[in-house]
Amino acid sequence: MHTALLTKASSSTLPLFTLEAPPLRKSVDAATWTVGSVQSFAKDEEIFAEGDKAAYVYKVLSGVVRTSKLLSDGRRQIDAFHLAGDIFGIEAGDEYRFCAESVGDCVVVAYRRSHLAALTGSDAQLGQDMTMGMMRSLVRAQNHMLLLGRKSALEKIATFLLDMAERTADDSTLDLPMSRTDIADHLGLTIETVSRSFTQLERQGIIGLPSARRIVLSNRAALERLNT
């Protein structure tokens, strides 16, 4: 992990839970940030562990972060994938309830939790970013809960692909940073079921699979029908 100091120079998307908000900024302008610790992580490197003191709140600058919990029977449940602009590590208690790891190379900015109120009070943009980030996290958590409990395997995959397309602003092609094992652990499926579902969607002409991680959304309308 490499750390530098940054200073200010100037499920589904289910109808029940929606959030009207300004779009996430796709690029990060250093001049908009108040003092924070910028940290770089390599693929699969741990950012914090479950049970660690929740001393920081994080925002993704680039790359993807997964947050997950290891269940008592050894299974892993991935709570969320956090993309550029997303906030993670928000806790009501004193410890992190999940662990956070980089999916690939990623860069995050860490804000000391004890200083957050003062920082957001002095930086209106940071305050807005934090508020909207927390609201988006809540909406995604609610939608993910419904996805796990109410959807079939194909419906889960369709919802996941549409959500990723929306969050990456690409309506036709996805280059997924996460593995199929990660997708399986996020959607509550086995890796075999994920692979079969992708193959079934490809045979139906709904998606194309030029490679293991590149997904072409050939028939978005059909995906939307599976998402209802």
PyMOL commands that set and color helices and strands:
alter all, ss='L'
color gray80, all
select helices_A, chain A and resi 30-32+113-122+124-150+153-168+180-187+191-203+220-226
alter helices_A, ss='H'
color red, helices_A
select strands_A, chain A and resi 2-6+36-41+46-48+56-62+65-70+76-82+87-88+99-102+106-112+173-175+207-208+214-217
alter strands_A, ss='S'
color yellow, strands_A
deselect
rebuild
show_as cartoon
